[in-house]
Structure formats: structure tokens, C-alpha cells
Amino acid sequence: MTKRTIKVDYLARVEGEGALHARIANGQVEHVELNIFEPPRYFEALLRGRDFREAPDITARICGICPVAYQMSAVHAMEAACGISLPQPLRDLRRLLYCGEWIQSHVLHVFMLHAPDFLGCDSVVEMAKTNAPLVQQALRMKKAGNAIIAAVGGREVHPINVKVGGFYRTPRRDEIAALRDEIAWSRDAAAEALQWAAGLDYPDFERDYQFVSLRAADEYPMNAGRIVSSRGLDIAGDAYEKHFAESHEPQSTALHSHLIADDSAYLVGPLARYALNFDCLPADVQAAARAAGLGPVCCNPYQSLLVRLVEVFYAFGEALRLVEAYAPPELAAIEVMPSEASGCWATEAPRGLLYHRYDIGADGLIREAKIVPPTSQNQPSIEDDLRGVIATNLALSDDALRQRCEQTIRNYDPCISCATHFLQLTLERDEKGAA
Amino acid sequence: MTPLVIGIGNPERGDDGVGPFVVACLEQEHLPGGGTLCLQGDPAELLPAWEGWQRVIVVDACASGTEPGTIHRFNAATTALPEVFGAVSTHGFGLGAAIELARAIDCLPLALTVYGVEAESFDAGAPLSHPVKAAAETLVQEIMHMIGEATCTKLG
């Protein structure tokens, strides 16, 4: 019997601490597991007993890259529990804030973490030596995204202006207008970057994913929508837990999610959003996507890089629209009184569906919290991708196969720190399989 | 050529707050010219932060295994920082990687001095340790002296 083991002890260019262990026996992929050994973070337990108004600022600390996503899912869940919905101007401001986060998160991932894989570079520093103008352009786009977050959220990382019921303060018209020119420049830059990325060499690999994302009535989804799938699921957000469940796997401090009906894996994130909402993209964004070689559905996980750039292009356009139409809302927030209730909500974080549920008491204290981040939901899918990638690339040398596996994991922009907030005390490593 | 002084670190994590501490001390001195700012540990913010500045001083905590309170000085305009300053990264960027990225795209200031202060503890909520606080006070004097010289040169 010939055995071959592919191990990556410490994954680079992903957020958090994880490793990969794959075992191949007699030319067959025998076992693949993504080990996540980032320490658990206990956020759900930490929230118990805290005031319901604290949830957005506490959960924002789960992630320094996507704090807005945590704030958005938290405030909407609390508002759902308390039976209120916001007027359109405040909803627009939240959408603008989310655009800023999508932009800075996607640009960071595409250029600093993901693109080096396609150029044969170890890092963005090496990539920058031969692609300086591109990297400069990327940094300027990221800065424009950060500026949106700072203007609406009060600061770039872990914004402090979001509250249940709206905002602590709404920006003045001139503060928002000051963003306009950089957003307009960046939108053009994103279109150019998409054309550049279309010329990269993507591994030929596709999977029949079960896509899951929000779908809104009349817009590309960010803060609201029904949860839909490419296999016909169409449910309200508050039915999430009837259809999706999480389980412990011994190799991971992050939970694994699956559909309850058939225990199947599913995919959230840019590929899912894009496939399920292509018709909601404006005509010029659809045209740019097609010009980059994408159809309305993309099943090649490596081309998630292209889809992220389509979303960056879209988010800059959407931000431009919202900035140009901005007038300070009459009220920064509406008052929200707590009631004994349960509220849940899902929004679209840059990495995909982010679900929150809170049970609160009449005293406004949180009794129970549940948070399901996108990386937990994608973990089974990442492992399925790895099985497929290894099986179709057995002829590669160990080093090349290891590199391809790392690249495959990076397709997901996995945020391991976000995913490891649940208690899991056992860490099992399979050392016996080492050749 | 008065400098921008950047303190990197989180004041809520013990000696990680040495950079912001130095910056706060300098701000109290109301120095002529120059500028100060604090970043909370994402050195990728450095590039936009020092845009337009020709002379930059960065103060950060480090853990290289030397005696706590040791002050390491690097001329980063000419030489890459040692690995201990984070040449590789996860989602964020280590300080070393951010500087090398700036070098690769020709966005380094003309003069860039990096001070690394060897930390003793990064405990949550802890104040600066005694050796690090003493080192920070020495560093404040050194930087004030540098700024004073730069200001005199400019005036002269």
C-alpha cells in the first residue's frame, strides 16, 4: 500500500489559526480535514446578561475585518425582537456603511492575500515588486472603503456609531459628499482591476455547489432578504434554524454547518450571492462581469477572485448612488424599548451569510445568543473542495499539491477567528497518517 | 524636516501600548511642527498614514527575546526589519511586511526610524510594565531631542 500525506501545519494568508491534513492511500483520497485550532472565544456566553443595546459593539469585536457585518446582524436581530423597522434614510445609511466594509474586506483579500497565488508569488510584497501600480491602486481603493466606514461608522475598524434603532449621530451632508470623488475614481479602478484579473490563469475546477444567500426583492442583498438556495429553498430569515444546523467535528474549534433535510454541505459568500442575485446587479455591472468571462453562475471557486471584484465594482457604484442622494435623516435613531422576545436576522457579510439570534428579557438583558458566521457554514464545503482538488491533481508533487490546497482554502477568504467562538475542548490531530 | 511620530499598539494590552504611550507623552509637550498619531495594530494603515511625510518615526512593542525594556533602533529606510516584526501575516499585515510593501511600491518616507521596545507582558488591561515604562520615558526624551534638532535645522 502506498501512502501519501499532505500536511500544511500553519495556513498563511488566512485570518486565524488553522491547518490542513489530507491522507491519500493507493491513489484515493482517504481523508481530508481542515484543522482549526484557533482558541474558542465564547462570545455567545459573553453576551448573556448584557444589555440588548450592547450586542452590536460586543459582537463587532469578533472580527477586525468585518465588524460592520456583526453590527448589522446584531442590530437587525434586536430590532426584529423589539418589533421595529427603520425608515428608508437610516436603512440607506446602513447600506452605505456595508458597502464600505465589502470594499475594504474584498480588496484586502483579492490583492493582498489571494492574487499572489495566481502570480506565483509568496506574498503581496513579492507581487508588488513587479505590479507596483496595481498594488498602489488597490491600496487607494481600500482606503476609499475605509473612508466610508469612518464617515458613517465613526472610525475605520470596529466602528462606534451603530446602535439598535439607527445611529448615535448621522453624518453631515458635507462629510458624506467629501467621499464622492474617491468613490468615483475607485469605481473606475475596480473596473480596470476586474479586466486585469480576467487575464489571470485560473485552475480548471468546478463543483456542483448548493449555493445559499439572501435574496432581496429589488437589490443585491446586504442587510435584508429571504434566505434562498440554488436547490429551491426559499425561507424567511427567522426560519433559518429550522433548516440549518451546526455540529461539532473533532478536528475543529469551529462548528460545521449543514442543511437539516439531507445533511448536505452548502456554500455561502460571493459565489453564492452572485449566482442567486445576478439579475439584481445593474446592467453595467452584469456587462463588466460578462466581459471578464463570467456567466450568471460561477462554479469555479478559484474565480471567486473575479466575483469579489465584481462585487467591489458594484459596491462602489452603490456607494456612489447613496452618497449622491444623501440627505441627513431627520432622526439619527428611533427609540427602541426592550420586550421579552426572541429576534433573529441574517445579513450578507463579505464572506457570506451571517446569522444572529437573541433571546432578551423584558429587562432588556440578553438571555441567549446564537451567532453563525460564514466560515462555519463553509467549512464542510472547503473540505469537499479539497477532496476534489487533491483527487484531480494527484500527479502534482507534494509541494505543488500543498500549494494548490492552500490556494483552495484561500478561495474562501476564511475568517477562522470569526468561526471559533463556540466551546470545543477537544483537539484531535491525526499523527498516525504521517508518511 | 520635522517628523511624524506613529505609535502602534493597543493600550488595553499591557506593554503593547508602549507606542501610544510615547505618542501621548509627546503630545503633552506641544512640540513645534511634526505630527503624531496612533494606530491600533494594523500597520497596513501605515502607508496612507505617512503619505506626504518625508521623515517618520514608528514606535512599536516587540518580543524578540531580549531583556524587557530594551530599545531596538532600526533604519528602515535602508534595511528590512527583522522577522520578529512580522514579515508574514494573516489577514492583517505585520509591521515588517507593511514597510516592505511600501518599499516595493516606492512609498517609503525618505527617513524612517523604527523603535521596537522589548515587551514584558501583553496581559489584557495591564498597565505598562516598569522596565517598558522606563524605556518609553527614555525614548520620549530621545525623540524630543531629534525633533528639537530638526526644528532648529529648519529654522536655521
Interface residues (C-beta under 8 A of the other chain):
Chain A: A12 R13 V14 E15 G16 G64 I65 L108 M112 L113 S123 V124 V125 E126 A128 K129 A132 V135 Q136 L139 K143 E156 V157 C415
Chain B: Q40 D42 A44 E45 L47 P48 A87 V88 S89 T90 H91 G92 F93 A97 E100 L101 A104 I105 D106 C107
